[in-house]
Amino acid sequence: MPSKDKRIDTYITKALPFAQPVLKKLRELVHKACPEVTETIKWGMPSFEYKGPMFGFAAFKQHCVAMFWKSNLLNDPNGDLKERANKGGEAMGNMGRMTSLKDLPPDKAIIDFVKQHMKLNNEGIKIEKKTKPKKELLVPEELTEAISKNKKAKETFENFSPSNKREYVDWISEAKTPATKNKRLEEAVQWMSEGKPRLWKYLKEYK
């Protein structure tokens, strides 16, 4: 017997009339391709798992969306995912905006995607996490000049962690008037000459 979650029955029943056939069809195809699938609710949306996350869908007021967890790793020779995702604009997921059954990829394609996903999960293949390149820290000339005149402040700044450096840099850069900037520069030099980070007032060791 397929593993069904009654919460998904309720979710589909409460969806608007246009969405119900779409959600029922997607659910049916996932179970057809993967009889061992487990249903659950995650992030308030129906989720289908097989040795890890695999597929999910959601219904909104004017459209439905669906997503394969590892869509970027799926072979999509006919563009059944890519083309729909592109047409979907800002819609979440990777099957675009769906308002009726005609917006779905062919049954055969969906079944194939599920089976591909099963294989990926069987083999333990994971999605590579994209790491955002760190922005180069641009130290304002005024700050560089100010701390260069105080040996201890300069030494403290150079030995700071990147986050501690950024706190001072952002604080100086965000000053809206020359007077405010000059005052902050004076305080920054004073605090760094004492070995203090920008937010030292909130740290227990300085209380």
C-alpha positions as CSV (number, residue, x, y, z in Angstrom):
1,M,0.0,0.0,0.0
2,P,1.3,3.5,-0.9
3,S,2.3,5.6,2.1
4,K,-0.2,8.5,2.1
5,D,-0.3,11.4,4.6
6,K,-3.8,12.6,5.4
7,R,-2.5,16.1,5.8
8,I,-1.9,16.2,2.1
9,D,-5.5,15.0,1.4
10,T,-6.6,17.9,3.5
11,Y,-4.2,20.3,1.7
12,I,-5.6,19.3,-1.7
13,T,-9.2,19.5,-0.6
14,K,-8.7,23.0,0.7
15,A,-6.9,24.2,-2.5
16,L,-8.9,26.2,-5.0
17,P,-10.9,24.2,-7.6
18,F,-8.4,25.0,-10.4
19,A,-5.5,23.6,-8.4
20,Q,-7.0,20.4,-7.2
21,P,-6.6,18.4,-10.5
22,V,-3.0,19.6,-10.8
23,L,-2.0,18.5,-7.3
24,K,-3.9,15.2,-7.6
25,K,-2.1,14.4,-10.9
26,L,1.3,15.3,-9.6
27,R,0.8,13.2,-6.5
28,E,-0.5,10.3,-8.6
29,L,2.5,10.4,-10.9
30,V,5.0,10.5,-8.0
31,H,3.5,7.4,-6.5
32,K,3.4,5.6,-9.8
33,A,7.1,6.2,-10.4
34,C,8.1,5.6,-6.8
35,P,5.8,3.3,-4.8
36,E,8.2,3.6,-1.9
37,V,7.8,7.3,-1.6
38,T,7.0,8.8,1.8
39,E,4.6,11.8,2.1
40,T,5.0,14.6,4.7
41,I,4.5,18.3,5.1
42,K,7.5,20.6,5.2
43,W,7.5,24.3,5.3
44,G,3.7,24.1,5.1
45,M,3.8,22.3,1.8
46,P,3.3,18.7,0.7
47,S,6.7,17.0,0.3
48,F,7.6,13.6,-1.1
49,E,10.7,11.8,0.1
50,Y,12.7,8.8,-0.9
51,K,15.9,8.4,1.0
52,G,15.9,12.1,1.4
53,P,14.0,15.1,-0.1
54,M,12.7,14.5,-3.7
55,F,9.7,16.5,-4.7
56,G,7.1,19.0,-3.5
57,F,4.2,21.2,-4.6
58,A,2.1,24.1,-3.4
59,A,-1.1,25.9,-4.4
60,F,-1.7,29.6,-4.2
61,K,-4.6,31.8,-5.1
62,Q,-3.8,32.0,-8.9
63,H,-1.4,29.3,-9.6
64,C,0.4,26.1,-8.5
65,V,4.1,25.4,-8.3
66,A,6.2,22.2,-8.0
67,M,9.8,21.4,-7.5
68,F,12.3,18.6,-7.8
69,W,14.9,19.0,-5.0
70,K,17.8,18.2,-7.3
71,S,16.4,19.6,-10.5
72,N,19.8,20.9,-11.6
73,L,21.1,17.3,-11.7
74,L,18.2,15.9,-13.7
75,N,18.6,15.0,-17.4
76,D,16.0,17.2,-19.2
77,P,16.5,16.5,-22.9
78,N,13.2,18.1,-24.0
79,G,13.4,21.1,-21.7
80,D,10.3,20.0,-19.8
81,L,11.6,21.6,-16.7
82,K,13.8,24.4,-18.1
83,E,11.2,25.8,-20.5
84,R,8.5,25.9,-17.9
85,A,10.7,27.4,-15.3
86,N,11.7,30.2,-17.7
87,K,8.1,30.9,-18.5
88,G,7.2,30.9,-14.8
89,G,8.8,34.3,-14.2
90,E,9.3,34.7,-10.5
91,A,7.3,31.6,-9.5
92,M,9.0,29.5,-7.0
93,G,10.0,25.9,-7.8
94,N,11.2,24.7,-11.2
95,M,8.1,23.8,-13.1
96,G,6.8,27.3,-13.7
97,R,3.3,28.6,-12.9
98,M,0.6,26.0,-13.4
99,T,-3.1,26.8,-13.5
100,S,-4.4,23.6,-15.2
101,L,-3.4,20.1,-16.3
102,K,-2.2,21.5,-19.7
103,D,0.6,23.3,-17.9
104,L,2.2,20.1,-16.7
105,P,5.0,18.3,-18.5
106,P,4.0,15.0,-20.1
107,D,3.3,12.2,-17.7
108,K,6.2,10.2,-19.1
109,A,8.6,13.1,-18.4
110,I,7.5,13.5,-14.8
111,I,7.8,9.8,-14.1
112,D,11.3,9.8,-15.6
113,F,12.3,12.8,-13.5
114,V,11.1,11.0,-10.3
115,K,13.1,7.8,-11.3
116,Q,16.2,9.9,-12.0
117,H,15.8,11.5,-8.6
118,M,15.5,8.1,-6.9
119,K,18.7,7.0,-8.5
120,L,20.5,10.2,-7.3
121,N,19.2,9.6,-3.8
122,N,20.1,5.9,-3.9
123,E,23.7,6.9,-4.8
124,G,23.8,9.5,-2.1
125,I,24.6,12.3,-4.6
126,K,24.1,15.7,-3.0
127,I,23.6,19.2,-4.3
128,E,26.7,21.2,-4.3
129,K,26.2,24.2,-2.1
130,K,27.1,27.5,-3.9
131,T,29.4,29.6,-1.8
132,K,29.0,33.4,-2.4
133,P,32.3,35.0,-3.2
134,K,33.4,37.2,-0.3
135,K,33.4,40.9,-1.1
136,E,36.8,42.5,-0.8
137,L,37.0,44.8,2.2
138,L,37.7,48.4,1.1
139,V,39.1,50.4,4.0
140,P,38.3,54.1,3.7
141,E,41.4,56.3,3.2
142,E,40.4,58.4,6.2
143,L,40.5,55.3,8.5
144,T,43.8,54.0,7.0
145,E,45.3,57.5,7.5
146,A,43.9,57.8,11.1
147,I,45.2,54.5,12.4
148,S,48.6,54.9,10.6
149,K,49.3,57.7,13.1
150,N,48.7,55.4,16.1
151,K,50.9,52.4,16.3
152,K,48.8,50.4,18.7
153,A,45.5,51.2,16.8
154,K,47.1,50.1,13.5
155,E,48.4,46.9,15.1
156,T,45.0,46.1,16.6
157,F,43.2,46.7,13.3
158,E,45.7,44.5,11.3
159,N,45.2,41.7,13.8
160,F,41.4,41.9,13.8
161,S,39.3,39.2,12.3
162,P,37.6,40.1,9.0
163,S,34.3,40.7,10.8
164,N,35.8,43.0,13.3
165,K,37.5,45.0,10.6
166,R,34.2,45.3,8.6
167,E,32.4,46.6,11.7
168,Y,34.7,49.5,11.9
169,V,34.8,50.1,8.1
170,D,31.0,50.0,7.8
171,W,30.6,52.4,10.8
172,I,33.0,55.0,9.3
173,S,31.6,54.6,5.8
174,E,28.0,55.0,6.9
175,A,28.6,58.4,8.6
176,K,26.3,60.9,6.9
177,T,28.2,64.1,7.7
178,P,31.9,65.1,7.9
179,A,31.5,66.0,11.5
180,T,30.0,62.6,12.4
181,K,32.8,60.8,10.4
182,N,35.5,62.7,12.2
183,K,34.0,61.9,15.6
184,R,33.8,58.3,14.7
185,L,37.4,58.2,13.4
186,E,38.6,59.7,16.7
187,E,36.6,57.1,18.7
188,A,37.8,54.3,16.4
189,V,41.4,55.1,16.9
190,Q,41.0,55.5,20.6
191,W,39.2,52.2,21.0
192,M,41.6,50.3,18.7
193,S,44.6,51.7,20.6
194,E,43.0,50.0,23.7
195,G,42.6,46.8,21.7
196,K,38.8,47.1,21.6
197,P,36.5,45.9,18.8
198,R,33.8,48.2,17.4
199,L,31.0,46.7,19.6
200,W,33.1,46.4,22.7
201,K,30.4,48.0,24.9
202,Y,28.2,45.0,24.4
203,L,30.9,42.4,25.2
204,K,31.1,41.0,28.8
205,E,34.9,41.2,28.9
206,Y,34.8,44.9,28.6
207,K,32.1,45.5,31.2
